[in-house]
Amino acid sequence: MGQQRMERINVGIFAHVDAGKTTTTEHILYESGRIRSLGSVDTGTALTDSLDVERQRGISVRAALASFAWKGVQVNLVDTPGHVDFLSEVERSLRVMDCAVLILSAVEGVQAQSEMIWSALRKLKIPTIIFMNKMDRTGADPEAVLAQTHTYLSGDIIPVQQPLGREQDYAGTADLWEQGADSAAQTELLEALAERDEALLETYMAGDSLDLAIWRNHLADRAAAAELFPLVYGAAAKGMGIPALLDAMIQYFPRAGGDAELPVSGIVYNIQRDKSMGRMAFVRLYEGTIRNRDAVQNYSQDIQGKITQVRKVEGGRTEDVGALEAGDIGVVYGLSGVRIGDVLGRPDAIPQEAKLAVPLLTVRVHWEEAADDHKVIAAMQELADEDPLLDAQWLPEERELHIKVMGPIQLEIIGSVMASRYGLAVTFGQPSVIYKETPARAGGGFIAYTMPKPCWAILRFQIEPGPLGSGLVYDSVVRSSDLLPQYQNETARRVPEALQQGLYGWEVTDLKVTLVEGQHHVWHTHPLDFAVATPMGIMDGLARVGTKLLEPVLQVRIVVPEENGGRVMNDLVQMRGTFEPPVLLGDRMVIEGRLPLATSLDYPVTLSSFTKGRSTFTSFFAGYEECPPDVTAERTRRGVNPLDQSKYILSVRKALQG
């Protein structure tokens, strides 16, 4: 039975905002016979946009999924959001792709977002085809955009077509693999391949007649290995270049592997809700088979779930397919409590993930007096299950609900989903930047928790600053004869919790914590004593060594008319930014640099107003860096501070008993 399986490819479609991604996806589904009439983003009838707010905004928020067949190959197409506020969705989709199509606009060219997606695709070695869209638009300049791709993306991007005509006179393309194609363009293609391969170079230099099929297969092998990247052209809004793009996908992309007979290994990369069926878990299966009514182990949560149904999604419709096999992507129902990122079955076959999305802003959620608190909290918690980075936190003492976000557009979407899905009206406070702390120098922390009886836990920690971006490294050099392994494990488990709030109330990171001494008492020690003692020992250490604030820094790319360049550079200096020497492209100036998020939150709006909308500001998170000494930022501490030991012990004991 295993022999009859259809070949499959899993393709992610990526683009920056407005490159025409959803339009391209619609035309792919139309050409492949999957849909009978074309939707349009502008009129709000696009098939893969299913949220009301997506139709209004014309941007795709959820990574939609569609399946179709082309020339005997089954294609799973995962459409991903282009807006930077939805990077977390892009990141989760990246994990389950075997290959990608990156859409660039022949008018706007390579944007900062395209570069960011490109670097993630390269980090994960995902084979990629470039589709240069909008060839029929005024201002389309394929040569300039090709040069940009070589500068900003990769020198190994190779056009396999020649565009015919330009702007309004664009008439499609000629395939450079055909006999009789334009000889200069064909020579360029062959030379690009020969330069990168000695055997081909010899054949080429020998001057014999060349077998184009052999050269094309060579490109296909190198493309499947993510070493060379074919480029094709088109005008998706007119359906031009779509069949050729589909052919290129079949030709240059590797097939999904996986053995349907092995034990199950899969990952949940997206969660949505179905009004009648409950949670839809989007699953990429790497090994094994999942059938209706199978019991499946949720490895991440260590629970069993029973599959009620396996479906395929075709835009807004789903159809019951009964089973999902290795290499395929589908939707499973019945796994209650399942979360994004959960591993089903064994983790062995699942690739690593690329971390792009980091929420940098925290926001308080407000709602009307009349609304039911519990309803709002439950709804927000459900959204946080769908996007774990929201990290919804309810502070019962202060009666406050806080979430973390990437940017203002995301807040708009969350507000709209709360209204349309749950009928709840919420508003948001001013977003504030999420700072972090790191130890100012090395030192130690000590706690002897021996009162009020019965209790006994003695701990000594060594705390040292680590390199930027290193996170927390924990180690213990205590012998198990001095401190039993179970108590050492409890301590290790509580250290990250203890570092959630430092001296200024922010998470403490980029440090090494070593347990250098520990004692328990044969009679007096209760297992939870180390849960109580660890935060006191850690805070004691932080109070001794002091902490420095870290702030999020953005990598920015600003394009403005040349006459505004001086003001922008001056603004960047005022905002504590740094930048490279500006580059002139025609009458526009391109300025690249780094900016603290805290000083630049409102800058895109300011920039747009003084350049009268003739500017672009693109940014992505570049990491946390030390704040200058004059910057202060404190966050109200939740719960009792472990530095106030007696008060802390009472509050924790009460909580642990409760």
C-alpha positions, 0 to 999 in steps of 0.5 A: 500500500505504501508504494501507491502514495502520491508525491507531496510538497509542502510549500510556504508562501512568504512576502513583505506587506503588499507584494501581492501574496494573497493574490498569488495564492488565489491564482494558484488555487484557481489555476490548479482547479481548486477554486472556481472563481477568483476572490480578490483582496481589494474587494475582500473576497479572498478565499484564504482570508477567513477572519473578518478583520483580514478582509477589512484590512486586506492583510492575512493574519492567520497562516491559512492552509490549502491543498491541491494537485498539480501534474500528479503532485500533491501540494500543501500550500501554507499562506503566511502573514506578511505583516511584521506584527505577525512574525510569530505566525510566520515563524511557526509556519517556517517550521513545517515547510519543506520549501518556500516561495518568496514573493518580491515586488518588481516595483518596491524591490527587496524590503527589510522584511524580505531580508528577515524572512530570507535569513530565517529561510537560510538559517533553516536551509529551506529550498526557495524559489523567488517570484518577482511579481507586479511586472506589469505595474508602472515603475517595475524595474526587474533588473534593478530588483534582481541586482538588489536580491544579489546585494541583500539576499544572495548572489546565488539567485538565478533567473530561469526566465526572460521577461518580455516587454515591461510595465504596461507592455509586459507580455509574459516570459520566455523559458530559458531552458527551451531550445531557441530561447534568447541566446544572450540570456541563455548563455548568462544562465549556463555561465552562472551554473558553470561558474559554480560547478567544475564538471559543468565548467569543463563541458561548457569550455569544451564548446560542444553542443549542450544537453539543456535537460542535464543542466536543468536537472543539475539546477534542480538538484542544487535548488532542492539542496537550498544552494541555488535559488531559481527566479521566475517572473509574473503579474499575479493579478492578471494570472500571468506567470502562475502556471510557470510558477507551479511548474517551477515548484514541481521541478525545483522543490524536494518531495516531502519524506517520511515513513507512514509505517513508523511510529507517529512524530508530528508537530502542532503549528497552528490552532484555530477554533471551529464554531461547531467542532471546537479546537482545530489543531494544524499538524505537520506529520513527519513520521507515521499515520494518524487516523480518525479515532486513534489515541495519540500521545501529546509528548509536550504535555504528557497526556493522551488524546483521542482524534475525533476527525482528520480533515483537509482545509480547502480555503474556508472549507474543510473535508473529512479525509479520515487519515493523515500520513507522514509528510502531509499537513492537515487538521485534527480535531479532538485534542482538548487543551492542545497548544501551539508547538506541542509535539505529537508522538515522538520528537525525533523527526521534528526539525529545529525552529527559527526564533524571529518573533519576540514580543517587546511591548506589554499592554494592559487590557481594559473593559467596561464595568458591566462586562464579566471579568471571568469572560474577558480573562477566559477569552484572552487566555484562549487567544494566548493558547492560539498565540503563546507569545501573548502570555496573558497574565491576570494579576488578581491582587491588582485586578489587572490583565496584561498581554505582550505584543509585537506592535500596534496592528496586533492590538487592533486585530486582538480587539477586533477578534475579541469583539467578533468572536466573543462579543466583548469590547476591550481597549488597551492602555499605552504600550510600554517597552519590556526591559530586562535586567542582568547582573552588574558584576559577579557575587554570591547569594545565601539563604538559611531558611530554618525558621519558623519550624518545621523547615530547613533549607540552606543554599548558596548561589554564585551569580555571574554576568553572561554574554548578551543573548546567552539567557540563563545558564544553570549549574550545580557543583553540590554533591548529592550526599550533601543535598539529595538529588530531589532537592537539587532538582526542586532548586533547579526548577525554581531558579528560572521562576525566581529570575522572572522579577529582578530588582526593578521588576523585570526578568533577569537574563544573560547570567550564570547561576551555580549552586555552590553549597546546599544542605537539607535536614534529615527530619526538618526538611519538607520537599517544598522548603527549597521552593520557598528558599530558592527565590530568597537566595537568588534575590539576596544574590541580586541585591548584593551584585546589583543589576543593570537594565537591558533594553530592546534594540531594533535594526532599522532601514529607513528610505526617504527622499534625499532632502529629508535625509539630514533631518532623519540622521539628526532624529536618529542621534536624538533617539540614541540611535547609531547608523551606517553611512547613508546610501543614495538610490536615485533620489532616495536615501537609504539609512540603516542602523540600530535604534532603541525601541523605547525612544522610537515607538512613535517615530514611524508616524512622525517620519511619515508626516514630515516626509508627507508619506514618501518614506518607508520605515522597516524594523526588526528586533536585533536583541537586548543591549545595555541601557545608558546609566541615566535610563531608569525603568521600574515595573511594579512587582507582583506578589511579595518581594523575597527580599522581605523574607519574613513577609515572603515566607508567610505569603508563600506558605499560605499559598502552598497550603492553599 
